[in-house]
Amino acid sequence: MSKISGVLLDFDGVLSSIVVRLGWPFYHALKKVKPNARKMEILYSLNEIMNMYLQEENRNLFYVPKMVIKISRNLQLNYFQMFRFVVYLLILIKKNNNNIAPEDQADDVLRFVTNKYKTAIVTHAEREVIQSAFKKFKHLKDIDVIITQQDMKYTKPHPEGLNKAMKSLGLKPDETIFVGDLPHDIQAGKRAGTMTCAVVNFEGAEQGKREVLKRFKPDFIINHVRDLPMLLRKLEKKSLFG
C-alpha cells in the first residue's frame, strides 16, 4: 500500500452540516404550507428524500420533479400547496445558503490533516459559501487548494475537480485519499484513481445511509469526520510495516 501524501475533502456533509444548511429550509418551507404538519412527519419525509437522493445515480431533467411529487404524496399536499412549497423552499435555501455549521470536531480534523498532508477541498458548493466558511473554521485557511463549483466545468461524479486538485498539489492518485459523504463522491474518487473514504454523518438515518454507501464500494467507511485522523494513523502504520 502506498503512503498517503494527500487528503482531498468534500465540504457539505463532511466538514459542514448539510442538515443545517439545507434541512432547515426544507422544514420551514413545509411548515409554511402545512402548519399542522408534525415534526416527525417532516423529518420522515426529509429522510425519504435523502434516501432517494442517495440511491439516484442518474439525476436527469425529471429528478427534481420526482422528488417534489414524492414529498407531496408523503405529506398529502395538493397542487397549490406543492407549488407554494417549492417557491418557499427556493427562497429559504437562498437566504440560508451561507449558514455554515461545522460538524463536530471538524476544525480539529482540518488542523490534523493540514499539519501532515497536502490538502484540498473539492466541493459542489459555491465559492461564496466557502468564503463564509472561513469565519467558522479556524484551520480552513491552512488548506492548500480549494476547488468550488465555479472552478469546474463538470461536477462529481466526474473526476475533473479531483484531478485539478491533485495536479495543483503534485500528487499521484495512488498516494491520495478522497473523503466524501455521497455516492457521487465515491464514484469521482474511483474515476480519478484515488483511495476513497465514505463518511456517514447523517444522524437518525446512519444505518440506511451506510448500506447505500457500501454499494458503491468505498475503500473505507467511517461514521463521522472526527474518525478520520484515526483512520489515517492506521493507514500510515500499515504503509510503514506493510
N, C-alpha and C positions, 0 to 999 in steps of 0.2 A: 504493500500500500504506500502511495506517495505521501510525503509530508505535506500537510496543508499549509499553504503560504498566503492564501487569500480567502476572505469571507465576504460573500455578497448577500445582502439582506433585502427582503421586501419591506415595505413600510406599514401600510394598513393591514391590521390583523396579526402583525408580528411585533412591531415596536409600539404601534399606536392602536388603541381600541377601535375596532370597526363598529362595535355596538354603540358607542357614544356618538360617533360622527354620523352614522347612517341609521342606526336603530332608533335614536331619539326622534328624528324627523318622521320615521315610519309610525311610531307610536302616537305622536301628537297629530299627525295628519288623519289617522283613523279616528282618534277621539273627536276631531273637528266634525267629521261627517257622521259619526255614530257615537254620541256622547255616552250612551248607556253600555257600550262595549266594556266587558270586564277585562282587567289587566291580563289575566291568564289566557283569555281568549285571544287577545292581541299577540301575546308572546308566543302562543301556539302557532299563529299564522306566520309570525316572523321566523320561527323555527322551520316551518314548512317551506317558506320562500328560500331560506338559506340552504335547505336540503336540495331544493330544485336547482338553485344556482350552482351548488357543488357538483351535481350529477349531470348538468347540461354541458356537453362538450362542444356542441355547435351552436353558438349564440348568434343566430341569424336575425333577419328582419322581424320575425314573428316571436322572438324570445321575450321581449318586454310585454307585448300584449298578452302572451300566455301567463306571465307572472301576475299581471293585473287581474285577469279573469280568475286565476287561482285564489287570489286574495278575496275577490268579490264573492266567490262561492263560499269560501270558508266563513266569511262574516255576514253573508246574506245581504250584500249591498245591491241596491237597484242601480240602473244605468246612470241616473243622475248623481247618486252618491259616489259611484265609481269614478265619474268624471271629476267631481269635486275633490275626491281623494287624490287623484293624480295631480291636479293643479296645486293643492296644498302641499303634497309631498315634494314637488319640484321646487316650490318657493322655500320650504323649510330646509331642504338639502342645500340650497344656495346660501341661505342665511347661516346654516350650521357648518358649512364646508370647512372652515378653519378652526373648528372646535376640536383641538387635539388633546387627547387624554392618554398619556403614556401607559403602556401595560406595566404591571407590577415588576419592579427591578429592571425595567428596560434600559434605563440610563446606566446602571451598573454593568449591564451586558455590553453596552457601547464602550464603556471605559475598558472593559476586559479585552474586547476584540481589537480595538484601535491601538492598544498597547502592544499586542502580539502579532498582528497580521496586517496585510494590506487589505483595505476595506472599501466597500462601495454599497450604496443603496440603489436598487433598481426597482422603480415603482410606477404604477399607473397613475398615481396621484399627480395633481398639477404642481408646477413649481411654486405657486402661491401658497399651497398647503404646506410644502416643506419649509418655505420661508417662515411661516407661522410656527412651525415645529421647533425652530431654533430657540424660541422663548421657553419651551417646555423641557428640552433635553440639553443638559449642560455639555454632554460629550458628543452631540451631533456634529459640532464644528470640527471634531477630530477625524471624521470620516474623510477618506481620501478623494472619493469620486461619488457624485450624486447624479443619477440618470432619472429624469422625470418624464412624464407623458410627452412634454414638448420636445424632448431630446430624441424621441424615437419615431420612426415612420411606421413601424409595426409594433403592436403591443404583444405581451405574452398571451399565448404560449410561443410566439415567435421568439427566437433567441437573440434578436438584434441587440436589445438592451444589455444582456449579459455579455455578449461578445464585445460590445463597446467598452464596458467596464473593464473586462479582462485586458483588452488592448491598451487602455489607458494606464493600467497598473502593471503591465508587463507580466501578466500571469498566463500560465498554461491551464487548460481545462482540468487536467488530472491532478492539479495541486490546488484546486478551487472548490469550495462548497457554497451552494446557494440555498438560502434559508427562506422558505415561503410558507403560506398557510392555505393555499388553494391548489386544486388540481392543475390549473394552467401554470402555476409556478413550477411545479414538479416537471411538467411537460417541457417548459422552457429550459430548465436545467439539464434535462436529459438531451434535448436537442443541441444544447451548447457543449455537451460532453462533460459537465461538472458533476461532482457528487451532489446529492440532493438531500435536504433535511426538511421534513414537513412539521409544522408547528400546529397543534390542535387549537389551543387558545380560544375555545368557544364555550363559555360557562353555561351549563344547563343542557348542552347537547354534545358533550365531549365524545361519547361512545359512537354516536351516529356519524359525526364528522370524521373520527378516526377510521371507521370502517370504509368510508368513501375514499379517504386519502390513501388507504392501504391498496386500493385497487389500482392506483397509479404507480405503485412500486417505488416509493422513495427509498433511498439508501438507509435513511434513519427517520424515526418519528419521535418527537418529544412532546410532552404535554403542554409546555409553556416556554416562552422565550427565555425565562430565567434559568431553564435547564440547559441552555446552550453551552455555557462555559464548561460544565461537567462533561458534556459530550465531546467537546474539543480537546479537553485534557486527556480523555480516554483514547481518542484518535491519535493524539501526539505520542502517547506511550506505545500504542500499537505500531506506529511508524518507526519508533526507535528500536523496539525489541522484536519487530516482525511478527 
